[in-house]
Amino acid sequence: MNPESVAKRFDRLVAKCTLPRIRFHDLRHTHVAHLIAAGEQPLLIARRVGHASSSFTMDRCGHLFEAADSQAASAVAAMVDSAVVTKL
C-alpha cells in the first residue's frame, strides 16, 4: 500500500467521524505510549516501531518511562509488603 494513500484515507475517515484532526503518524506515537504504559521493554518497542535501536526509542520517548518507573516501584513495594505480611 502506498503510505500517502493510507494517510489520505485516514484523514477522510477522521473528518467524516467529526473527530479532532490527528495525523495517521500520531497513531504510532500513541501505540508507543501504550506499550510503555503496559510495561514493555524499550528493545521490544524499538523493534515494533522500526527504530534502529532502543536508545533511539529512549531518546524520543524516555519521558514516558518516568510514570512506568513509578508504577514498577509501587508494584515491587506491594510485593515486599505482601511477603512481610505473609511471614508474620
N, C-alpha and C positions, 0 to 999 in steps of 0.2 A: 504494500500500500504506500502511496505517496504521503509522506508526513504532512505536507501542506494541505492536501485534500482532507486528511483526517482532522486537522486543526480547523479548517473552514467549516466542515460538517459539525464539529463540536460547537463552534461559535454560533451556528444557526440553531442548534438544539438548545443551547443556553438561552438565547434570545427568545425562542419560541416558548420556553418554560417561564419566562419573565424572571429569571434568576439574575443576581448581580453579575456583572461581567467578570469572568475569570478566564484565564488562558488555559488551553489544554495542558501546557507545560506545568501549570500550577498544580495539577493532579499529581505530578511526580514528587513535588515538594511535600504535598500532603501525605503521600504514601510513605516517604522517608520519615516524616514526623510520627506517623502511626507506628512504624516499625520500631522507632526509638522508644516511644511510649510503651510498646509491648515488650521492651527489654531485649530486643535483638542486638546482636553484636555488630560493631561497625564493619567488620570484614564481610559479613553476610549482606549487610545493607549496600556496601560498595559494589559487591558483585551483582546484586539485584538490579541496581540502577545504572550499572555500567561505568562506575567511576574507576579510574586507573588504580587507585589504592584506597585503603581505609583511612590513610592520613588525609587524603583529599576530602573524604566524607567528613572527617572530624574538623577540618579547616572550615568547611562550608556549613556544617550543621552542629558543631560542637556545643553551641549554646543550648541546644535542645536536650543534650545529655545531662545537663545540670539537674533538671527535675527527675530524670530517671535515676540519677545517683542518689538523690534524696529518698526516692521510693525504695531503692535497693538497701539503703541504710536502715530504713524503717522495717523492711522485711527481715533483715538479719537481727535487728533488735527484738522483733517479735519472736523469732525462733529461739533466741537466747532466753528471753523471758519465759517462754513456754517450757524450755528444758529445765530451767531453775525451778519452776512451779511443779513440774512433774517429779523432780527428785526430792522435793520437800515432803 
